[in-house]
Amino acid sequence: MESDLGPLLPLWERERAAGRPVALGILTRTLGSTYQRPGALLLVSSRGEYAGLISGGCLEGDLAEHARAVIESGRARVIDYDLRDPNDLIWGLGAGCEGAMHVLLVRVGPAEQWEPLRRLAQAYAAHSPAAVGLIAETDDPQLPLGAVFGAGEGPDALSDAARAALAAAPQADRPLWHREPGRYALFLLPLALPPRLLLLGAGPDAVPLTRIARELHWKVTVADHRAAFATAERFPSAHRIVQARPEALDEALTLSAFEAAVVMSHQLQADREYLRALARSAVPYVGLLGPPARRDRLLAELGEDGERLAGRLHAPVGLNLGGRSPQAIAVSIAAEILAQRHLDQAGSRRPADP
């Protein structure tokens, strides 16, 4: 899913606090080779500042000019870019993407009650599924271009089928279209929730992994039984820091809330108890730092609990990128979690055995 709200939030929060409307750009359709896929978001302020990317930077300046007009008038518009002619140099930049994009620009401000960003930002903060529908094509005067709806909302002109599609959209894994031929087309935009990552062990090598995860807009919880390690000063990028004994981990945290966990305390007994708790949970990705021999010893000590990790345990954790520094290992771990999140379409895992 491409609709990542995280990069937009700092600009959105600043402009909303100042009472200044912004323009939200939504990539609704693509053809051919494009930098982003449908659902990608771009936020533009009245002063031309932007957050998020729809192209690699070659179209954002032009979109900012269109966004100013949308902010001033309050009227949504669709901007079309067709880069499929290999002889066409876009503003002399030679983008060479050979694709086409359709971007819906809508104003978000006090007059719109800050929708749709208000509800999406609230759901993002609560880590709750959500979606909005936007009129992206219309011949119906009751449904103007850019009109925004949530589940159970909208005038009578919105069909029962469209309402049903809106109600189901929060659970979708990608943006969808609902079309009423000759009347309107509703673009359904589900919110892409960031993965929640649990780091079990707050040693020095957990610090760069937390920073990288924050850059990816993941929500990171760091847990350790050592009070001197589990501090906000050491982990300013963490969403939450927890001090908990390894054998009481499932009492301190709701493990089912996490999409991934990495065991990296460097203490054999602590790692064994962390793995035991994770084995009894449903966390889909479990990473273990350390060599294969250490992994095998821990699994043998866990017995039946170790067998419950089959298909979930990534040990040694991380893609085999070749680096040995804490920063390189952090990159390899983040890359493997990304690959797992996107059905392992990127890279190859580090071999499980030497």
VOBA-1610 file (N, C-alpha, C; in pm, whole numbers, padded with zeros to 5 digits, always signed):
BEGIN
Met+00085-00119+00000Met+00000+00000+00000Met+00088+00125+00000Glu+00050+00224-00079Glu+00137+00340-00100Glu+00099+00462-00017Ser-00020+00463+00047Ser-00069+00585+00111Ser-00009+00601+00251Asp+00119+00635+00255Asp+00191+00652+00381Asp+00170+00794+00431Leu+00104+00805+00546Leu+00071+00937+00600Leu+00186+00996+00682Gly+00274+00911+00733Gly+00378+00957+00825Gly+00459+01076+00778Pro+00510+01075+00653Pro+00592+01189+00610Pro+00517+01321+00602Leu+00383+01316+00595Leu+00303+01438+00581Leu+00272+01504+00714Leu+00280+01428+00822Leu+00224+01476+00949Leu+00292+01601+01005Pro+00426+01613+01004Pro+00484+01736+01061Pro+00434+01863+00991Leu+00431+01864+00857Leu+00383+01981+00785Leu+00235+02003+00811Trp+00157+01898+00810Trp+00013+01908+00835Trp-00015+01966+00973Glu+00054+01916+01075Glu+00029+01964+01212Glu+00069+02110+01228Arg+00177+02150+01164Arg+00221+02290+01173Arg+00123+02384+01105Glu+00080+02348+00984Glu-00010+02436+00910Glu-00149+02439+00975Arg-00194+02327+01025Arg-00325+02328+01092Arg-00321+02412+01219Ala-00212+02402+01297Ala-00200+02482+01418Ala-00203+02632+01385Ala-00151+02668+01268Ala-00151+02808+01226Ala-00281+02848+01157Gly-00371+02753+01135Gly-00497+02783+01069Gly-00486+02805+00920Arg-00376+02756+00860Arg-00355+02777+00717Arg-00396+02653+00638Pro-00485+02665+00540Pro-00523+02548+00459Pro-00408+02498+00375Val-00414+02372+00342Val-00312+02307+00260Val-00382+02236+00145Ala-00304+02187+00052Ala-00358+02106-00057Ala-00304+01964-00043Leu-00393+01869-00055Leu-00355+01729-00049Leu-00362+01671-00190Gly-00250+01616-00236Gly-00245+01550-00366Gly-00251+01399-00348Ile-00341+01334-00421Ile-00355+01189-00415Ile-00333+01133-00555Leu-00238+01046-00568Leu-00214+00978-00696Leu-00323+00873-00714Thr-00411+00894-00811Thr-00525+00804-00826Thr-00507+00699-00934Arg-00434+00733-01041Arg-00415+00637-01150Arg-00275+00650-01208Thr-00220+00539-01252Thr-00091+00540-01321Thr-00097+00447-01440Leu-00015+00477-01540Leu+00003+00391-01657Leu+00152+00385-01687Gly+00200+00266-01717Gly+00341+00252-01749Gly+00429+00263-01626Ser+00553+00306-01648Ser+00652+00312-01542Ser+00642+00446-01468Thr+00614+00440-01338Thr+00603+00562-01257Thr+00677+00543-01125Tyr+00716+00653-01065Tyr+00792+00652-00940Tyr+00708+00596-00826Gln+00580+00630-00822Gln+00490+00584-00718Gln+00372+00512-00780Arg+00295+00447-00694Arg+00175+00376-00736Arg+00053+00447-00680Pro-00068+00414-00728Pro-00189+00480-00677Pro-00198+00472-00525Gly-00241+00584-00468Gly-00249+00596-00323Gly-00140+00682-00264Ala-00033+00710-00340Ala+00074+00795-00289Ala+00020+00935-00260Leu+00075+00998-00157Leu+00023+01126-00109Leu+00130+01235-00114Leu+00083+01358-00137Leu+00168+01476-00136Leu+00090+01587-00066Leu+00155+01654+00028Leu+00092+01767+00098Leu+00168+01894+00064Val+00095+01999+00024Val+00156+02124-00018Val+00098+02238+00064Ser+00185+02322+00119Ser+00139+02438+00195Ser+00110+02555+00102Ser+00049+02658+00155Ser+00017+02777+00075Ser+00143+02849+00031Arg+00256+02819+00094Arg+00383+02881+00056Arg+00469+02792-00034Gly+00410+02682-00079Gly+00480+02596-00173Gly+00566+02489-00110Glu+00572+02482+00022Glu+00646+02373+00086Glu+00567+02244+00067Tyr+00639+02133+00054Tyr+00566+02008+00037Tyr+00630+01894+00117Ala+00549+01796+00147Ala+00593+01674+00216Ala+00533+01556+00143Gly+00610+01447+00136Gly+00568+01332+00057Gly+00618+01347-00085Leu+00610+01238-00160Leu+00655+01239-00299Leu+00557+01163-00386Ile+00530+01220-00502Ile+00451+01149-00602Ile+00539+01112-00721Ser+00633+01199-00754Ser+00737+01164-00850Ser+00869+01166-00773Gly+00978+01155-00843Gly+01108+01161-00777Gly+01153+01302-00748Gly+01062+01398-00758Gly+01095+01538-00734Gly+01082+01624-00858Cys+01064+01560-00977Cys+01058+01639-01100Cys+00922+01703-01123Leu+00816+01652-01061Leu+00683+01707-01084Leu+00630+01788-00966Glu+00695+01775-00851Glu+00640+01837-00731Glu+00634+01989-00740Gly+00733+02050-00806Gly+00730+02196-00822Gly+00610+02242-00902Asp+00579+02170-01010Asp+00461+02205-01090Asp+00333+02180-01011Leu+00329+02069-00938Leu+00211+02041-00856Leu+00189+02148-00749Ala+00299+02202-00696Ala+00286+02308-00596Ala+00216+02431-00654Glu+00242+02461-00782Glu+00174+02575-00845Glu+00024+02547-00858His-00012+02429-00900His-00154+02392-00907His-00216+02391-00768Ala-00138+02347-00668Ala-00189+02341-00532Ala-00225+02478-00479Arg-00145+02580-00513Arg-00177+02716-00468Arg-00314+02759-00520Ala-00341+02726-00646Ala-00471+02762-00704Ala-00585+02689-00634Val-00563+02564-00598Val-00665+02487-00527Val-00688+02545-00387Ile-00581+02584-00320Ile-00594+02642-00186Ile-00671+02774-00194Glu-00641+02856-00293Glu-00707+02986-00305Glu-00854+02974-00342Ser-00885+02884-00433Ser-01022+02874-00483Ser-01109+02777-00405Gly-01045+02677-00344Gly-01121+02572-00277Gly-01177+02469-00373Arg-01149+02483-00501Arg-01201+02389-00601Arg-01097+02283-00633Ala-01137+02159-00618Ala-01046+02048-00649Ala-01020+02042-00799Arg-00910+01983-00834Arg-00880+01963-00975Arg-00796+01838-00993Val-00803+01782-01113Val-00721+01665-01149Val-00611+01712-01242Ile-00487+01678-01209Ile-00372+01713-01290Ile-00319+01586-01355Asp-00305+01590-01487Asp-00258+01474-01562Asp-00116+01499-01612Tyr-00032+01399-01595Tyr+00104+01402-01649Tyr+00123+01278-01735Asp+00169+01296-01857Asp+00195+01184-01946Asp+00340+01195-01994Leu+00424+01107-01943Leu+00567+01111-01974Leu+00607+00996-02066Arg+00509+00939-02136Arg+00537+00817-02212Arg+00608+00841-02344Asp+00616+00965-02388Asp+00690+00995-02512Asp+00838+01005-02478Pro+00922+00913-02522Pro+01065+00916-02485Pro+01137+01039-02538Asn+01078+01109-02636Asn+01143+01229-02691Asn+01103+01355-02617Asp+01011+01342-02520Asp+00960+01460-02450Asp+01042+01483-02325Leu+01103+01599-02315Leu+01179+01635-02196Leu+01091+01725-02110Ile+01057+01676-01993Ile+00970+01753-01904Ile+01048+01870-01846Trp+01013+01990-01889Trp+01079+02113-01844Trp+01231+02103-01856Gly+01276+02028-01959Gly+01419+02015-01978Gly+01488+01921-01882Leu+01410+01851-01797Leu+01472+01763-01698Leu+01498+01623-01752Gly+01424+01584-01856Gly+01443+01451-01910Gly+01411+01344-01808Ala+01289+01345-01752Ala+01253+01251-01646Ala+01267+01107-01691Gly+01227+01077-01814Gly+01247+00943-01867Gly+01168+00835-01797Cys+01058+00869-01728Cys+00982+00769-01654Cys+00895+00684-01746Glu+00855+00740-01861Glu+00773+00671-01958Glu+00645+00616-01896Gly+00580+00699-01815Gly+00454+00661-01753Gly+00361+00780-01748Ala+00238+00753-01710Ala+00137+00858-01695Ala+00080+00854-01555Met+00046+00973-01502Met-00007+00983-01366Met-00124+01080-01365His-00221+01049-01281His-00337+01134-01259His-00342+01168-01110Val-00335+01296-01079Val-00326+01341-00940Val-00449+01426-00908Leu-00520+01387-00804Leu-00633+01465-00754Leu-00583+01558-00644Leu-00607+01688-00662Leu-00569+01788-00562Leu-00695+01841-00494Val-00698+01836-00361Val-00812+01888-00285Val-00760+01980-00175Arg-00840+02082-00143Arg-00803+02170-00032Arg-00842+02106+00100Val-00757+02122+00201Val-00784+02074+00336Val-00761+02192+00430Gly-00869+02242+00488Gly-00857+02358+00575Gly-00979+02373+00663Pro-00992+02488+00730Pro-01106+02509+00820Pro-01241+02493+00750Ala-01251+02540+00626Ala-01379+02531+00554Ala-01418+02386+00528Glu-01318+02298+00519Glu-01344+02155+00496Glu-01341+02075+00626Gln-01336+02149+00740Gln-01321+02084+00871Gln-01198+01994+00873Trp-01097+02032+00795Trp-00968+01966+00789Trp-00976+01822+00741Glu-01083+01791+00667Glu-01095+01656+00611Glu-01032+01650+00471Pro-00975+01534+00434Pro-00981+01406+00506Pro-00866+01381+00601Leu-00774+01479+00615Leu-00655+01454+00696Leu-00687+01440+00843Arg-00790+01509+00891Arg-00821+01501+01034Arg-00851+01357+01075Arg-00941+01293+01003Arg-00977+01157+01045Arg-00863+01058+01018Leu-00789+01077+00908Leu-00678+00986+00881Leu-00568+01001+00986Ala-00539+01125+01027Ala-00436+01146+01128Ala-00478+01089+01263Gln-00606+01101+01297Gln-00654+01044+01423Gln-00641+00892+01422Ala-00678+00830+01311Ala-00668+00685+01299Ala-00522+00640+01301Tyr-00435+00719+01239Tyr-00293+00687+01237Tyr-00237+00688+01378Ala-00274+00790+01456Ala-00225+00800+01594Ala-00276+00686+01680Ala-00400+00643+01656Ala-00459+00534+01732Ala-00423+00397+01675His-00352+00394+01565His-00318+00271+01493His-00444+00190+01465Ser-00542+00259+01410Ser-00672+00199+01383Ser-00701+00203+01234Pro-00751+00094+01175Pro-00783+00096+01032Pro-00884+00205+00998Ala-00865+00269+00885Ala-00954+00376+00841Ala-00942+00390+00690Ala-01039+00455+00631Ala-01035+00483+00487Ala-01126+00600+00459Val-01100+00668+00350Val-01188+00773+00300Val-01216+00747+00154Gly-01327+00801+00107Gly-01360+00798-00035Gly-01362+00938-00090Leu-01304+00959-00206Leu-01300+01091-00268Leu-01359+01081-00409Ile-01444+01177-00443Ile-01498+01182-00578Ile-01385+01228-00670Ala-01338+01135-00754Ala-01223+01163-00840Ala-01264+01190-00984Glu-01386+01154-01021Glu-01444+01184-01152Glu-01594+01204-01128Thr-01654+01302-01196Thr-01796+01324-01169Thr-01867+01395-01284Asp-01991+01354-01305Asp-02086+01426-01390Asp-02213+01454-01310Asp-02208+01437-01180Asp-02323+01453-01091Asp-02305+01582-01010Pro-02392+01683-01028Pro-02375+01809-00955Pro-02387+01793-00804Gln-02450+01684-00758Gln-02460+01661-00614Gln-02332+01604-00554Leu-02242+01562-00640Leu-02117+01500-00595Leu-02001+01570-00664Pro-01960+01687-00614Pro-01853+01763-00679Pro-01718+01693-00668Leu-01631+01725-00762Leu-01496+01671-00761Leu-01428+01703-00628Gly-01366+01602-00570Gly-01293+01621-00445Gly-01375+01602-00320Ala-01507+01582-00332Ala-01590+01560-00213Ala-01537+01438-00138Val-01535+01447-00004Val-01476+01344+00081Val-01583+01279+00165Phe-01579+01146+00173Phe-01675+01073+00254Phe-01605+00964+00334Gly-01663+00936+00451Gly-01622+00821+00529Gly-01736+00722+00534Ala-01718+00613+00606Ala-01821+00511+00615Ala-01948+00570+00673Gly-02061+00543+00607Gly-02190+00590+00655Gly-02220+00734+00625Glu-02136+00800+00545Glu-02156+00942+00514Glu-02194+00960+00368Gly-02237+01082+00335Gly-02263+01117+00196Gly-02410+01139+00169Pro-02440+01219+00066Pro-02579+01247+00030Pro-02645+01126-00035Asp-02775+01138-00061Asp-02849+01027-00123Asp-02793+00992-00260Ala-02724+01086-00324Ala-02667+01059-00456Ala-02562+00949-00451Leu-02506+00924-00334Leu-02408+00817-00318Leu-02485+00685-00304Ser-02460+00593-00394Ser-02539+00470-00400Ser-02512+00378-00281Asp-02603+00284-00260Asp-02584+00184-00155Asp-02458+00103-00181Ala-02430+00075-00308Ala-02310-00001-00342Ala-02184+00078-00306Ala-02186+00210-00329Ala-02072+00294-00294Ala-02053+00297-00142Arg-02163+00305-00069Arg-02154+00305+00078Arg-02097+00173+00129Ala-02138+00063+00067Ala-02085-00067+00107Ala-01935-00075+00079Ala-01893-00020-00035Ala-01751-00020-00069Ala-01672+00064+00031Leu-01729+00177+00072Leu-01664+00261+00173Leu-01650+00188+00306Ala-01754+00115+00345Ala-01751+00044+00472Ala-01645-00065+00474Ala-01620-00126+00357Ala-01521-00234+00349Ala-01380-00183+00326Ala-01364-00058+00284Ala-01234-00006+00242Ala-01126-00007+00350Pro-01158+00016+00480Pro-01049+00017+00579Pro-00969-00113+00585Gln-01029-00223+00545Gln-00959-00352+00550Gln-00887-00385+00421Ala-00898-00299+00321Ala-00834-00326+00192Ala-00683-00308+00202Asp-00608-00381+00120Asp-00463-00369+00121Asp-00410-00278+00012Arg-00501-00212-00061Arg-00459-00119-00165Arg-00577-00027-00198Pro-00552+00087-00260Pro-00663+00174-00303Pro-00750+00105-00406Leu-00877+00141-00408Leu-00974+00080-00498Leu-01060+00188-00561Trp-01129+00152-00668Trp-01225+00240-00734Trp-01365+00180-00722His-01462+00269-00702His-01603+00229-00719His-01662+00325-00822Arg-01714+00271-00931Arg-01764+00354-01040Arg-01914+00338-01058Glu-01980+00450-01077Glu-02120+00453-01119Glu-02120+00512-01259Pro-02121+00428-01363Pro-02104+00477-01501Pro-02199+00591-01535Gly-02140+00695-01595Gly-02217+00811-01634Gly-02246+00908-01522Arg-02205+00875-01399Arg-02235+00962-01285Arg-02108+01006-01212Tyr-02037+00911-01153Tyr-01918+00949-01075Tyr-01829+00826-01054Ala-01707+00854-01013Ala-01613+00749-00972Ala-01559+00787-00835Leu-01566+00694-00743Leu-01521+00714-00605Leu-01388+00643-00586Phe-01286+00719-00547Phe-01155+00662-00520Phe-01148+00630-00371Leu-01128+00503-00339Leu-01127+00456-00201Leu-00983+00444-00152Leu-00950+00522-00049Leu-00813+00532-00001Leu-00803+00476+00141Pro-00758+00352+00157Pro-00736+00299+00292Pro-00607+00355+00352Leu-00607+00374+00482Leu-00489+00425+00551Leu-00386+00313+00566Ala-00263+00340+00526Ala-00154+00244+00544Ala-00096+00265+00684Leu-00118+00170+00772Leu-00067+00181+00909Leu+00078+00136+00912Pro+00164+00208+00984Pro+00305+00169+00990Pro+00322+00044+01074Pro+00422-00039+01043Pro+00446-00157+01127Pro+00492-00116+01266Arg+00454-00196+01363Arg+00500-00176+01501Arg+00609-00278+01530Leu+00725-00227+01564Leu+00844-00307+01583Leu+00883-00309+01731Leu+00910-00428+01783Leu+00952-00445+01922Leu+01098-00487+01924Leu+01182-00408+01990Leu+01323-00442+02009Leu+01342-00490+02151Leu+01388-00613+02166Leu+01408-00674+02297Leu+01556-00676+02326Gly+01597-00572+02396Gly+01738-00546+02421Gly+01771-00406+02381Ala+01824-00328+02473Ala+01850-00186+02448Ala+01999-00157+02447Gly+02076-00250+02392Gly+02219-00229+02382Gly+02256-00127+02276Pro+02384-00101+02258Pro+02427+00001+02161Pro+02382-00025+02018Asp+02372-00154+01976Asp+02334-00181+01838Asp+02184-00164+01814Ala+02106-00147+01921Ala+01964-00119+01903Ala+01939+00027+01866Val+02036+00113+01898Val+02018+00257+01874Val+02006+00289+01725Pro+02099+00244+01639Pro+02083+00276+01495Pro+01960+00210+01434Leu+01920+00092+01481Leu+01801+00029+01428Leu+01677+00111+01461Thr+01673+00168+01579Thr+01561+00254+01617Thr+01557+00379+01529Arg+01673+00437+01502Arg+01678+00557+01417Arg+01630+00525+01275Ile+01677+00413+01219Ile+01637+00377+01083Ile+01487+00350+01078Ala+01435+00280+01178Ala+01292+00252+01182Ala+01211+00381+01190Arg+01260+00478+01264Arg+01192+00607+01275Arg+01191+00678+01139Glu+01302+00669+01065Glu+01307+00728+00932Glu+01204+00665+00839Leu+01173+00538+00864Leu+01072+00467+00786Leu+00931+00490+00841His+00921+00571+00947His+00793+00604+01012His+00729+00482+01077Trp+00812+00386+01120Trp+00761+00275+01199Trp+00745+00319+01343Lys+00661+00249+01417Lys+00645+00274+01560Lys+00727+00170+01636Val+00828+00217+01709Val+00925+00128+01772Val+00908+00131+01924Thr+00897+00013+01983Thr+00900-00003+02128Thr+01030-00073+02164Val+01102-00018+02258Val+01227-00076+02306Val+01204-00128+02447Ala+01236-00255+02471Ala+01219-00314+02603Ala+01350-00375+02650Asp+01379-00359+02779Asp+01500-00416+02838Asp+01477-00426+02989His+01543-00523+03051His+01531-00538+03196His+01633-00454+03272Arg+01723-00389+03198Arg+01828-00309+03261Arg+01790-00161+03258Ala+01770-00106+03375Ala+01722+00032+03385Ala+01818+00131+03321Ala+01947+00103+03328Ala+02046+00197+03272Ala+02041+00200+03120Phe+01987+00094+03058Phe+01982+00087+02913Phe+01851+00141+02857Ala+01741+00110+02921Ala+01609+00146+02868Ala+01572+00287+02911Thr+01631+00387+02845Thr+01606+00526+02880Thr+01570+00607+02756Ala+01491+00711+02777Ala+01451+00799+02668Ala+01570+00875+02611Glu+01669+00901+02692Glu+01787+00974+02646Glu+01864+00892+02542Arg+01868+00762+02560Arg+01940+00677+02465Arg+01857+00648+02341Phe+01725+00655+02354Phe+01638+00619+02242Phe+01533+00728+02215Pro+01578+00846+02174Pro+01482+00954+02146Pro+01390+00923+02028Ser+01429+00828+01943Ser+01347+00795+01827Ser+01240+00691+01857Ala+01244+00633+01976Ala+01149+00527+02009Ala+01010+00584+02038His+00910+00510+01998His+00772+00546+02029His+00741+00520+02176Arg+00801+00414+02231Arg+00778+00377+02371Arg+00898+00301+02423Ile+00929+00318+02550Ile+01038+00247+02616Ile+00982+00178+02739Val+01013+00048+02752Val+00957-00032+02861Val+01070-00104+02933Gln+01064-00097+03066Gln+01156-00177+03147Gln+01078-00297+03200Ala+01122-00417+03161Ala+01049-00537+03200Ala+01145-00655+03204Arg+01122-00744+03300Arg+01200-00867+03306Arg+01161-00959+03190Pro+01257-01027+03132Pro+01225-01112+03016Pro+01115-01213+03044Glu+01115-01273+03162Glu+01015-01375+03193Glu+00876-01315+03218Ala+00868-01182+03228Ala+00739-01116+03248Ala+00703-01027+03129Leu+00761-01055+03015Leu+00741-00970+02898Leu+00594-00964+02856Asp+00527-01079+02855Asp+00388-01079+02811Asp+00294-01013+02909Glu+00342-00984+03029Glu+00263-00908+03125Glu+00283-00758+03104Ala+00400-00720+03058Ala+00430-00577+03038Ala+00381-00524+02904Leu+00367-00613+02804Leu+00331-00570+02671Leu+00226-00663+02611Thr+00143-00607+02524Thr+00051-00688+02445Thr+00123-00728+02318Leu+00180-00847+02319Leu+00266-00889+02210Leu+00192-00900+02077Ser+00064-00929+02082Ser-00013-00941+01958Ser-00024-00810+01882Ala+00014-00698+01945Ala+00006-00568+01878Ala+00121-00545+01781Phe+00224-00630+01785Phe+00344-00605+01707Phe+00348-00692+01581Glu+00395-00630+01472Glu+00414-00703+01347Glu+00551-00769+01340Ala+00646-00718+01418Ala+00782-00772+01414Ala+00849-00750+01549Ala+00937-00844+01586Ala+01016-00831+01709Ala+01156-00881+01681Val+01255-00813+01737Val+01394-00852+01722Val+01454-00871+01861Val+01507-00990+01884Val+01570-01024+02012Val+01719-00995+02000Met+01767-00902+02085Met+01906-00856+02070Met+01963-00804+02203Ser+01941-00880+02311Ser+01991-00835+02441Ser+02137-00873+02464His+02190-00968+02385His+02327-01019+02401His+02345-01097+02531Gln+02238-01132+02597Gln+02244-01215+02717Gln+02166-01344+02688Leu+02231-01456+02700Leu+02173-01583+02659Leu+02042-01613+02733Gln+02043-01596+02865Gln+01924-01627+02943Gln+01809-01532+02909Ala+01840-01404+02895Ala+01736-01306+02860Ala+01679-01335+02722Asp+01766-01364+02627Asp+01717-01392+02492Asp+01630-01517+02488Arg+01667-01618+02571Arg+01585-01739+02575Arg+01444-01709+02623Glu+01432-01627+02727Glu+01299-01595+02781Glu+01221-01502+02688Tyr+01291-01413+02619Tyr+01224-01330+02518Tyr+01167-01420+02408Leu+01247-01515+02362Leu+01201-01605+02257Leu+01085-01692+02304Arg+01089-01732+02431Arg+00980-01813+02483Arg+00847-01736+02478Ala+00854-01609+02520Ala+00732-01526+02518Ala+00684-01506+02374Leu+00777-01482+02283Leu+00739-01461+02144Leu+00685-01588+02080Ala+00741-01704+02120Ala+00693-01831+02067Ala+00546-01853+02103Arg+00505-01806+02217Arg+00368-01824+02264Arg+00275-01713+02214Ser+00331-01621+02136Ser+00253-01512+02079Ser+00226-01539+01932Ala+00160-01444+01867Ala+00132-01455+01723Ala+00214-01355+01642Val+00320-01300+01698Val+00404-01205+01623Val+00455-01275+01497Pro+00426-01222+01377Pro+00459-01296+01253Pro+00606-01298+01216Tyr+00682-01197+01261Tyr+00825-01191+01229Tyr+00902-01184+01360Val+00990-01282+01382Val+01075-01284+01501Val+01220-01294+01454Gly+01298-01194+01487Gly+01440-01194+01450Gly+01526-01220+01572Leu+01636-01289+01551Leu+01731-01318+01660Leu+01870-01282+01614Leu+01935-01195+01689Leu+02072-01154+01658Leu+02169-01260+01711Gly+02271-01289+01631Gly+02372-01384+01675Gly+02394-01494+01574Pro+02500-01574+01592Pro+02537-01676+01494Pro+02446-01799+01502Pro+02451-01885+01400Pro+02366-02004+01398Pro+02384-02095+01519Ala+02509-02110+01569Ala+02532-02199+01683Ala+02457-02149+01806Arg+02455-02020+01826Arg+02382-01962+01940Arg+02232-01985+01922Arg+02182-01965+01801Arg+02041-01991+01772Arg+02004-02136+01805Asp+02087-02229+01759Asp+02057-02370+01780Asp+02055-02405+01929Arg+02146-02347+02005Arg+02147-02373+02149Arg+02019-02321+02215Leu+01978-02201+02178Leu+01857-02144+02236Leu+01734-02226+02200Leu+01724-02268+02076Leu+01608-02348+02034Leu+01606-02481+02106Ala+01722-02541+02128Ala+01726-02668+02201Ala+01680-02649+02345Glu+01721-02538+02406Glu+01679-02511+02544Glu+01530-02480+02554Leu+01473-02425+02447Leu+01331-02390+02448Leu+01242-02512+02426Gly+01293-02616+02363Gly+01214-02736+02341Gly+01091-02710+02257Glu+00973-02746+02309Glu+00849-02731+02234Glu+00820-02584+02202Asp+00858-02494+02291Asp+00838-02351+02262Asp+00918-02310+02139Gly+01038-02366+02123Gly+01118-02334+02007Gly+01051-02381+01878Glu+00983-02494+01884Glu+00914-02546+01765Glu+00802-02452+01721Arg+00747-02378+01813Arg+00639-02285+01779Arg+00688-02166+01697Leu+00818-02149+01692Leu+00875-02038+01613Leu+00899-02077+01468Ala+00873-02201+01433Ala+00897-02246+01296Ala+00820-02160+01196Gly+00890-02116+01091Gly+00829-02033+00989Gly+00827-01885+01023Arg+00858-01852+01147Arg+00856-01711+01190Arg+00995-01660+01228Leu+01082-01751+01269Leu+01211-01710+01322Leu+01310-01683+01209His+01372-01567+01215His+01476-01526+01120His+01606-01514+01200Ala+01690-01615+01186Ala+01810-01620+01269Ala+01921-01689+01191Pro+02032-01621+01169Pro+02062-01483+01207Pro+01969-01382+01138Val+01932-01281+01211Val+01838-01182+01161Val+01903-01094+01054Gly+01825-01051+00957Gly+01871-00954+00858Gly+01908-01015+00724Leu+01895-00934+00619Leu+01942-00976+00487Leu+02094-00979+00485Asn+02148-01065+00404Asn+02293-01080+00394Asn+02350-00971+00304Leu+02374-00853+00362Leu+02425-00739+00286Leu+02577-00725+00299Gly+02635-00804+00388Gly+02781-00805+00396Gly+02842-00716+00502Gly+02768-00621+00559Gly+02825-00530+00658Gly+02833-00592+00796Arg+02923-00539+00879Arg+02941-00590+01014Arg+02921-00484+01121Ser+02918-00359+01084Ser+02904-00253+01184Ser+02760-00251+01237Pro+02739-00192+01355Pro+02601-00181+01407Pro+02507-00113+01309Gln+02557-00013+01238Gln+02473+00058+01142Gln+02437-00033+01024Ala+02535-00108+00974Ala+02510-00198+00862Ala+02414-00310+00902Ile+02431-00363+01022Ile+02340-00468+01070Ile+02199-00412+01085Ala+02189-00289+01134Ala+02057-00226+01147Ala+01990-00213+01011Val+02067-00173+00909Val+02011-00163+00774Val+01964-00300+00726Ser+02043-00404+00751Ser+02007-00537+00704Ser+01880-00588+00773Ile+01863-00556+00900Ile+01743-00599+00973Ile+01621-00525+00920Ala+01633-00394+00905Ala+01521-00316+00853Ala+01484-00362+00713Ala+01586-00395+00632Ala+01560-00440+00495Ala+01485-00572+00495Glu+01521-00663+00584Glu+01452-00792+00588Glu+01308-00777+00633Ile+01284-00690+00729Ile+01146-00668+00774Ile+01064-00605+00661Leu+01124-00512+00587Leu+01056-00455+00471Leu+01023-00562+00368Ala+01121-00649+00341Ala+01100-00755+00244Ala+00988-00849+00290Gln+00988-00882+00418Gln+00883-00968+00472Gln+00748-00900+00462Arg+00746-00771+00489Arg+00620-00696+00485Arg+00566-00689+00343His+00655-00689+00246His+00613-00683+00107His+00631-00819+00039Leu+00602-00925+00112Leu+00598-01061+00058Leu+00733-01107+00005Asp+00840-01058+00070Asp+00975-01101+00035Asp+01008-01082-00113Gln+00957-00973-00171Gln+00985-00946-00312Gln+01121-00880-00332Ala+01184-00838-00222Ala+01314-00772-00235Ala+01421-00853-00166Gly+01531-00874-00232Gly+01647-00934-00168Gly+01630-01082-00138Ser+01732-01140-00077Ser+01728-01279-00034Ser+01774-01285+00110Arg+01712-01372+00185Arg+01748-01378+00326Arg+01888-01436+00347Arg+01944-01395+00459Arg+02070-01456+00500Arg+02048-01604+00524Pro+02135-01692+00478Pro+02113-01834+00498Pro+02096-01869+00645Ala+02007-01963+00673Ala+01983-02001+00811Ala+02097-02083+00869Asp+02169-02153+00784Asp+02278-02238+00830Asp+02408-02199+00761Pro+02519-02221+00826Pro+02649-02184+00767Pro+02683-02273+00649
//
